[in-house]
Amino acid sequence: MGEHSEVGVLEGTTFFAILQVLFAYFNKKSYLCTEFVYWTYMTNKELYRDFCRTNGELPLFMQDWWLDAVCAGKQWDVLLSFAPDGTIQAALPYLLRKRAWMTYIVMPQQTQIGGIWLAQNVLSDNDRVATICQDFTQQLASLGLSYYYQHFPINSPAVQHMQALSFKTKERVTYRIEDLSNLDQVINAFSKNKKRQLQKALSLHADTNMSVEDFYRFHTQCLLEQGKQISYSREFLLVLERKTSRLQQSQILSICNADNEVLAAAFLVWDKHSMYYLIPCYAPAYKDSGASALLVLEAIKLARQKGVSFDFEGSMIRGVANHYKQFGSTRTLYYGVEKYYKWYFWFANAYNWIRERKMR
């Protein structure tokens, strides 16, 4: 019985695959796979892992190994769109969460962007992007979602097409320094206040030997002194640091005084295009020491050595945003794309927002 069942499933799958390929050929639906995909029985996730290993254009936050790290213990997967020649022309990796009877997609921790990635040869083809977005919208609907929310890449042409497909958009802001080739010019663009802070920090020095354990303890303590709690776990950071350091795409940078006491620190990550000021933290007792300004300067120097731009990775918080602007950075927009599939999820979100406000 087992043999007959297995053969029956295989024959049925092969027959279905042939129908799908013929349908794709005659209808030119980009999201349907070629014969290779079906006949090798690779999942989207397996295909995407192979793609990540060979494609150098994928942003850091959309790499499979990054998603493994930030979604540890949670389910992530990916929707794919295929060009007529069978190559991947677009991808939408996502974290799928479940709570009670609700299934939803949200951004993973410490992950700036997600949403739809488009191949370079697709970006300027408006009709092709529109078709891809429509295909992904249909695939998202098939997941039985209550809610969807992802941050799309900067300057993504997919945003306007998702709007046309009844998705809402939310403006988000980061601050970037694109050209680091001339360090003197970069520093000259700093505000007078930041330059004064750097003068105060002349007796301080940068260090790259801080352990991930010490960084987590330092960040936790900095927040406790401000009456706040850390938003990520020790295990989360250990996994993230292990993944990124193995690929030589992260660095813990700290600023110390003459007694080697840590006054400020940051967990930095980068890809071939940008360095991200992912997790900065500052000791409140030393807020007037200039350590925070020196930390940014040393991070910028490291980005310059890597030959990449510098992204402050936010912020939507006014005080933090003002701090970043004073380093001569450019205010850069990107968008959150959102859809409520079930009305009751709106009430669940509203309830959580009110509860969090009361706890502050």
C-alpha positions in Angstrom: 0.0 0.0 0.0 2.9 2.4 0.8 4.5 1.9 -2.6 1.2 2.4 -4.5 0.5 5.5 -2.4 4.0 7.0 -3.1 3.8 6.3 -6.8 0.3 7.8 -7.0 1.4 11.0 -5.3 4.5 11.2 -7.5 2.5 10.7 -10.7 -0.2 13.2 -9.5 2.5 15.8 -8.6 4.2 15.3 -12.0 1.0 15.7 -13.8 0.2 18.8 -11.8 3.6 20.2 -12.5 3.2 19.7 -16.3 -0.1 21.5 -16.2 1.4 24.4 -14.2 4.3 24.7 -16.7 1.9 24.8 -19.6 -0.3 27.3 -17.9 2.7 29.5 -17.1 3.8 29.3 -20.8 0.5 30.3 -22.2 -0.4 32.9 -19.6 3.1 34.2 -18.9 2.5 34.2 -15.1 5.9 35.2 -13.7 5.3 33.6 -10.2 4.9 30.0 -11.6 8.1 27.9 -11.6 9.8 26.2 -14.5 10.1 22.5 -15.0 13.4 22.5 -13.1 11.8 23.7 -9.9 8.9 21.2 -9.9 10.9 18.2 -11.1 13.6 18.6 -8.4 10.9 19.2 -5.7 12.8 22.1 -4.1 10.8 24.3 -1.8 10.9 28.1 -2.1 13.1 28.3 0.9 15.6 25.8 -0.5 15.6 27.7 -3.8 16.1 31.0 -2.0 19.0 29.6 0.0 20.8 28.7 -3.2 19.9 32.1 -4.6 21.4 33.9 -1.6 24.7 32.0 -2.0 25.1 33.2 -5.6 23.5 36.6 -5.7 25.6 39.5 -4.4 22.9 42.2 -4.6 20.5 41.0 -1.9 20.5 43.3 1.1 21.9 42.1 4.4 18.5 42.0 6.1 17.1 39.7 3.4 19.8 37.1 3.4 18.8 33.6 4.5 21.4 33.4 7.2 20.2 36.8 8.6 16.7 35.5 8.7 17.9 32.3 10.4 19.5 34.4 13.1 16.7 37.0 13.8 13.9 34.5 13.4 15.5 31.7 15.5 12.7 29.5 16.9 10.1 31.2 14.6 8.9 30.4 11.2 10.2 32.3 8.2 9.6 31.5 4.6 9.7 33.2 1.2 7.5 33.9 -1.8 9.3 33.9 -5.2 8.7 35.2 -8.6 10.3 33.6 -11.6 11.3 35.1 -14.9 10.4 33.2 -18.1 13.9 31.7 -18.2 13.3 30.2 -14.7 15.6 32.6 -12.8 14.4 34.4 -9.7 13.4 37.9 -10.5 11.8 38.9 -7.2 11.5 37.6 -3.6 9.5 38.4 -0.6 10.9 36.7 2.5 8.7 36.9 5.6 8.3 36.0 9.3 5.0 34.3 9.9 3.7 34.7 13.4 0.7 33.0 15.1 -1.2 34.2 18.1 -4.5 32.5 19.2 -6.4 32.2 15.9 -4.5 35.0 14.2 -1.8 34.5 11.6 0.2 37.5 10.6 3.5 38.8 9.0 5.6 41.4 10.8 9.2 42.5 10.7 11.7 40.5 12.7 13.7 42.1 15.5 16.6 44.4 14.5 15.7 44.1 10.8 15.4 47.4 9.0 14.0 46.3 5.7 12.1 43.3 4.2 9.3 43.3 1.7 9.8 42.8 -2.0 13.3 42.5 -3.4 13.5 43.1 -7.2 16.4 42.1 -9.5 18.3 44.9 -11.2 16.9 44.2 -14.6 13.3 44.4 -13.2 13.5 47.7 -11.3 13.0 50.0 -14.3 10.3 47.8 -15.9 7.1 49.3 -14.5 4.7 46.7 -16.1 6.8 43.9 -14.9 7.0 45.2 -11.3 3.2 45.7 -11.4 2.7 42.0 -12.4 5.1 40.8 -9.7 3.3 42.8 -7.0 -0.1 41.4 -8.2 1.3 37.9 -8.1 2.7 38.4 -4.6 -0.6 39.9 -3.4 -2.4 36.7 -4.6 0.2 34.5 -2.8 -0.1 36.5 0.4 -3.9 36.1 0.3 -3.5 32.3 0.1 -1.6 32.3 3.5 -4.8 33.0 5.4 -3.4 36.2 7.0 -5.0 38.4 9.6 -2.5 41.1 9.1 0.6 42.0 7.0 3.3 44.6 7.7 6.8 44.9 6.2 9.4 47.7 5.6 10.2 47.9 1.9 13.7 48.8 0.6 14.6 52.4 0.1 13.4 53.7 -3.3 11.5 50.5 -4.0 9.2 50.9 -7.0 7.0 48.1 -5.6 5.6 50.5 -2.9 3.3 52.4 -5.3 2.0 49.2 -6.9 1.2 47.7 -3.5 -0.8 51.0 -2.7 -2.7 50.4 -5.9 -3.5 46.9 -4.7 -5.2 48.3 -1.5 -2.2 48.1 0.8 -1.6 51.1 3.1 1.8 52.7 3.4 3.5 54.4 6.4 6.4 56.8 5.9 9.6 55.8 7.8 12.9 57.7 8.1 16.5 56.7 8.3 19.6 58.9 8.1 22.4 58.1 5.8 25.9 59.4 4.8 26.4 58.1 1.3 29.9 59.4 0.4 32.7 58.7 2.9 35.6 59.0 0.5 36.8 62.3 2.0 36.7 62.0 5.8 37.6 65.7 6.3 34.5 66.7 4.4 32.4 64.3 6.3 33.6 65.8 9.7 33.2 69.3 8.4 29.5 68.6 7.8 29.1 67.8 11.6 27.2 70.4 13.6 29.1 72.8 15.9 27.6 70.9 18.8 29.0 67.5 17.6 32.4 69.1 16.9 32.4 70.4 20.5 31.6 67.0 21.8 34.5 65.5 19.9 36.8 68.0 21.5 35.6 66.8 24.9 36.3 63.2 23.9 40.0 63.7 23.1 41.0 61.7 26.2 38.8 58.8 25.1 39.7 55.9 22.8 38.0 53.4 20.6 38.2 49.6 21.3 37.1 46.6 19.2 37.7 43.9 21.8 34.4 44.1 23.7 32.8 40.6 24.0 29.1 40.1 23.0 28.3 39.1 26.6 29.8 42.3 27.9 28.0 44.3 25.3 24.7 42.8 26.3 25.3 43.5 30.0 26.4 47.0 29.2 23.3 47.7 27.1 21.0 46.2 29.7 22.6 48.4 32.4 22.4 51.6 30.3 18.7 51.0 29.8 18.0 50.1 33.5 19.6 53.4 34.5 17.0 55.2 32.3 14.1 53.1 33.7 13.8 51.0 30.5 14.1 47.4 29.6 16.1 45.8 26.8 13.9 44.7 23.9 15.9 41.6 22.8 17.2 38.5 24.6 20.8 37.6 25.3 20.3 34.4 23.2 19.1 36.5 20.3 22.2 38.6 20.3 24.5 35.6 20.7 23.0 34.0 17.7 23.1 37.2 15.6 26.7 37.9 16.6 27.8 34.4 15.8 26.2 34.4 12.4 27.5 37.9 11.4 31.0 37.5 12.8 31.5 34.2 11.1 30.9 36.0 7.8 33.0 39.0 8.9 30.0 41.3 8.6 29.8 42.7 12.2 31.8 44.5 14.8 31.3 45.5 18.4 32.8 49.0 18.8 33.2 50.6 22.2 34.5 54.0 23.5 36.5 53.8 26.7 38.2 56.3 29.1 41.8 56.1 30.4 40.7 53.5 33.0 39.3 51.3 30.1 35.8 51.9 31.5 33.2 51.6 28.7 31.2 54.8 28.1 29.4 53.9 24.9 29.2 51.0 22.5 27.6 49.9 19.3 26.9 46.6 17.4 27.6 47.3 13.8 26.7 45.2 10.8 27.3 45.7 7.0 26.8 44.3 3.6 28.5 45.3 0.3 26.6 48.6 0.1 26.1 49.9 3.7 27.1 49.7 7.3 24.3 49.9 9.8 24.4 51.5 13.2 22.3 48.6 14.5 22.4 48.7 18.3 24.1 51.7 19.9 24.1 52.3 23.7 25.5 55.0 25.9 26.1 55.2 29.7 23.8 57.9 31.0 26.4 59.0 33.6 28.8 59.9 30.8 26.3 61.7 28.5 28.5 64.9 28.6 31.8 63.1 27.9 31.5 63.3 24.1 31.6 59.4 23.9 28.5 59.2 21.8 29.9 61.6 19.2 33.2 59.7 19.1 31.4 56.4 18.8 29.6 57.6 15.6 32.9 59.0 14.2 34.8 55.8 14.8 31.9 53.8 13.2 32.0 56.1 10.2 35.8 55.5 9.9 35.2 51.8 9.9 32.5 52.1 7.2 35.0 54.1 5.1 37.6 51.4 5.5 35.0 48.9 4.2 34.2 51.1 1.2 30.5 51.3 2.1 28.0 54.1 3.0 26.8 54.6 6.6 23.2 54.1 7.7 22.1 55.2 11.2 19.2 52.7 10.9 16.5 55.1 12.0 15.1 56.8 13.9 11.5 57.8 14.2 12.2 59.2 17.7 12.6 62.9 17.6 15.6 63.2 20.0 17.5 60.3 18.3 16.7 61.7 14.9 18.1 65.1 15.8 21.2 63.4 17.2 21.8 61.7 13.8 21.0 64.7 11.7 23.8 66.6 13.4 26.4 64.3 11.8 25.6 65.8 8.4 23.5 62.8 7.4 20.7 62.9 4.8 17.1 62.2 5.8 16.1 59.3 3.7 12.5 57.9 3.4 11.4 54.3 3.1 8.0 52.8 3.6 6.2 50.4 5.7 3.5 48.5 3.7 0.5 47.3 5.6 -2.8 45.5 5.2 -5.5 44.3 7.7 -7.1 41.2 6.3 -9.3 40.7 9.4 -11.0 43.5 11.2 -10.4 42.1 14.6 -6.6 42.4 14.2 -7.0 46.1 14.2 -8.6 46.0 17.6 -5.9 43.6 18.9 -3.2 46.1 17.7 -5.1 49.1 19.3 -5.4 47.2 22.6 -1.7 46.4 22.7 -0.8 50.0 21.8 -2.9 51.3 24.7 -1.4 48.8 27.1 2.1 49.7 26.1 1.4 53.4 26.6 0.1 52.7 30.1 3.2 50.7 31.0 5.6 53.6 30.0 
